[in-house]
Amino acid sequence: MAESAVQPEQPSNKVEVSIQLDAELLNQISHLTSDPSKVIEVAVRQWLRGANRRDDDLTQTLPRNPPVPPRGEWND
């Protein structure tokens, strides 16, 4: 008899859980990947590590501009 080409799945350390998410949030996650559980797993791992630093434009501190000289001293 020929052996099956499909091997049975190996047992993993993963546990299946049920969570409730906002439908719009799940829709946004689904645009990123076909496996939303992976995105959620990575987010939880980062949260547990304390890696909550955001790199978007709203959280960056901008350098301060030098003070403007008083009127009359512009072209000295």
FIMIDREN-312764 format. One record per residue: residue number from 1; residue in three letters; x, y, z of N, C-alpha, C in turn. Coordinates in nm, 2 decimals, decimal comma. Layout:
% residues N
PT   resi   resn     n_px     n_py     n_pz    ca_px    ca_py    ca_pz     c_px     c_py     c_pz
PT    NUM    ALA        X        Y        Z        X        Y        Z        X        Y        Z
...
***
This chain:
% residues 76
PT   resi   resn     n_px     n_py     n_pz    ca_px    ca_py    ca_pz     c_px     c_py     c_pz
PT      1    MET     0,08    -0,12     0,00     0,00     0,00     0,00     0,09     0,13     0,00
PT      2    ALA     0,04     0,22    -0,07     0,12     0,35    -0,08     0,09     0,43     0,05
PT      3    GLU     0,19     0,50     0,10     0,17     0,59     0,21     0,11     0,72     0,17
PT      4    SER     0,03     0,78     0,26    -0,03     0,90     0,23     0,07     1,02     0,22
PT      5    ALA     0,05     1,10     0,12     0,15     1,21     0,11     0,12     1,32     0,21
PT      6    VAL     0,00     1,32     0,27    -0,03     1,42     0,37     0,00     1,37     0,51
PT      7    GLN     0,09     1,44     0,58     0,13     1,40     0,71     0,03     1,46     0,81
PT      8    PRO     0,01     1,39     0,92    -0,08     1,44     1,02    -0,02     1,56     1,09
PT      9    GLU    -0,10     1,65     1,14    -0,05     1,77     1,20     0,02     1,73     1,33
PT     10    GLN     0,13     1,80     1,35     0,21     1,78     1,48     0,14     1,86     1,59
PT     11    PRO     0,13     1,80     1,71     0,07     1,88     1,82     0,15     2,00     1,85
PT     12    SER     0,09     2,11     1,87     0,16     2,24     1,90     0,13     2,29     2,04
PT     13    ASN     0,19     2,39     2,08     0,18     2,45     2,21     0,06     2,56     2,21
PT     14    LYS    -0,01     2,57     2,10    -0,11     2,67     2,09    -0,24     2,62     2,15
PT     15    VAL    -0,31     2,72     2,21    -0,44     2,69     2,27    -0,55     2,78     2,20
PT     16    GLU    -0,66     2,72     2,16    -0,76     2,80     2,09    -0,85     2,87     2,20
PT     17    VAL    -0,87     3,00     2,17    -0,95     3,08     2,26    -1,05     3,15     2,18
PT     18    SER    -1,16     3,19     2,24    -1,26     3,27     2,18    -1,26     3,41     2,23
PT     19    ILE    -1,26     3,51     2,14    -1,26     3,65     2,19    -1,36     3,72     2,11
PT     20    GLN    -1,41     3,83     2,16    -1,50     3,92     2,09    -1,43     4,04     2,05
PT     21    LEU    -1,44     4,07     1,92    -1,38     4,19     1,86    -1,48     4,27     1,79
PT     22    ASP    -1,45     4,40     1,78    -1,54     4,49     1,70    -1,53     4,45     1,56
PT     23    ALA    -1,64     4,44     1,49    -1,64     4,40     1,35    -1,55     4,49     1,26
PT     24    GLU    -1,55     4,62     1,28    -1,47     4,71     1,20    -1,32     4,68     1,23
PT     25    LEU    -1,28     4,65     1,35    -1,14     4,61     1,38    -1,10     4,49     1,31
PT     26    LEU    -1,19     4,39     1,31    -1,16     4,26     1,25    -1,15     4,28     1,10
PT     27    ASN    -1,23     4,37     1,04    -1,22     4,40     0,90    -1,09     4,46     0,86
PT     28    GLN    -1,04     4,55     0,95    -0,91     4,62     0,93    -0,80     4,52     0,93
PT     29    ILE    -0,80     4,43     1,03    -0,70     4,32     1,05    -0,70     4,23     0,93
PT     30    SER    -0,82     4,20     0,88    -0,83     4,11     0,76    -0,77     4,16     0,64
PT     31    HIS    -0,76     4,30     0,63    -0,70     4,36     0,51    -0,55     4,34     0,52
PT     32    LEU    -0,49     4,32     0,64    -0,35     4,30     0,66    -0,31     4,15     0,63
PT     33    THR    -0,39     4,06     0,67    -0,35     3,92     0,66    -0,47     3,83     0,65
PT     34    SER    -0,45     3,71     0,60    -0,56     3,61     0,59    -0,57     3,54     0,72
PT     35    ASP    -0,47     3,56     0,82    -0,47     3,49     0,94    -0,47     3,59     1,06
PT     36    PRO    -0,59     3,64     1,09    -0,60     3,74     1,20    -0,54     3,70     1,33
PT     37    SER    -0,55     3,57     1,36    -0,50     3,52     1,49    -0,35     3,55     1,50
PT     38    LYS    -0,27     3,55     1,39    -0,13     3,57     1,40    -0,10     3,72     1,44
PT     39    VAL    -0,18     3,81     1,38    -0,17     3,95     1,41    -0,20     3,98     1,56
PT     40    ILE    -0,31     3,91     1,61    -0,34     3,93     1,75    -0,24     3,87     1,84
PT     41    GLU    -0,18     3,76     1,80    -0,08     3,69     1,88     0,05     3,78     1,89
PT     42    VAL     0,09     3,84     1,78     0,21     3,93     1,78     0,18     4,05     1,86
PT     43    ALA     0,06     4,11     1,85     0,02     4,23     1,93     0,03     4,20     2,08
PT     44    VAL    -0,02     4,08     2,12    -0,02     4,05     2,26     0,12     4,02     2,31
PT     45    ARG     0,21     3,96     2,23     0,35     3,94     2,27     0,42     4,08     2,29
PT     46    GLN     0,39     4,17     2,19     0,46     4,30     2,21     0,41     4,38     2,33
PT     47    TRP     0,28     4,36     2,36     0,22     4,43     2,47     0,28     4,37     2,60
PT     48    LEU     0,30     4,24     2,61     0,36     4,18     2,73     0,50     4,22     2,75
PT     49    ARG     0,57     4,24     2,64     0,71     4,28     2,65     0,72     4,43     2,68
PT     50    GLY     0,61     4,50     2,67     0,62     4,64     2,70     0,66     4,72     2,58
PT     51    ALA     0,65     4,67     2,46     0,69     4,73     2,34     0,57     4,81     2,28
PT     52    ASN     0,53     4,91     2,35     0,41     4,99     2,31     0,45     5,12     2,25
PT     53    ARG     0,58     5,13     2,21     0,62     5,26     2,14     0,57     5,27     2,00
PT     54    ARG     0,51     5,38     1,97     0,45     5,40     1,84     0,55     5,49     1,76
PT     55    ASP     0,55     5,46     1,63     0,65     5,53     1,54     0,57     5,62     1,44
PT     56    ASP     0,45     5,65     1,47     0,38     5,74     1,37     0,41     5,89     1,40
PT     57    ASP     0,37     5,97     1,31     0,40     6,11     1,31     0,34     6,18     1,43
PT     58    LEU     0,23     6,13     1,49     0,17     6,20     1,60     0,24     6,18     1,73
PT     59    THR     0,33     6,09     1,74     0,40     6,07     1,87     0,55     6,12     1,86
PT     60    GLN     0,60     6,17     1,75     0,73     6,21     1,74     0,75     6,35     1,80
PT     61    THR     0,85     6,37     1,88     0,88     6,51     1,93     0,96     6,58     1,83
PT     62    LEU     0,92     6,70     1,79     0,98     6,78     1,69     1,09     6,87     1,75
PT     63    PRO     1,20     6,89     1,68     1,30     6,99     1,74     1,24     7,13     1,75
PT     64    ARG     1,28     7,20     1,85     1,23     7,33     1,87     1,30     7,43     1,78
PT     65    ASN     1,23     7,52     1,73     1,28     7,63     1,64     1,36     7,73     1,73
PT     66    PRO     1,47     7,79     1,67     1,54     7,89     1,75     1,45     8,01     1,77
PT     67    PRO     1,47     8,09     1,87     1,38     8,20     1,90     1,39     8,31     1,79
PT     68    VAL     1,29     8,38     1,76     1,29     8,48     1,65     1,34     8,61     1,72
PT     69    PRO     1,44     8,67     1,65     1,49     8,80     1,71     1,38     8,91     1,71
PT     70    PRO     1,40     9,00     1,81     1,30     9,11     1,82     1,30     9,19     1,69
PT     71    ARG     1,19     9,27     1,67     1,17     9,35     1,55     1,28     9,45     1,54
PT     72    GLY     1,34     9,47     1,42     1,44     9,57     1,40     1,58     9,50     1,40
PT     73    GLU     1,59     9,38     1,44     1,72     9,31     1,45     1,73     9,20     1,34
PT     74    TRP     1,64     9,20     1,24     1,64     9,09     1,15     1,76     9,09     1,05
PT     75    ASN     1,80     9,21     1,01     1,91     9,21     0,91     2,04     9,26     0,96
PT     76    ASP     2,07     9,24     1,09     2,19     9,29     1,15     2,31     9,20     1,11
***
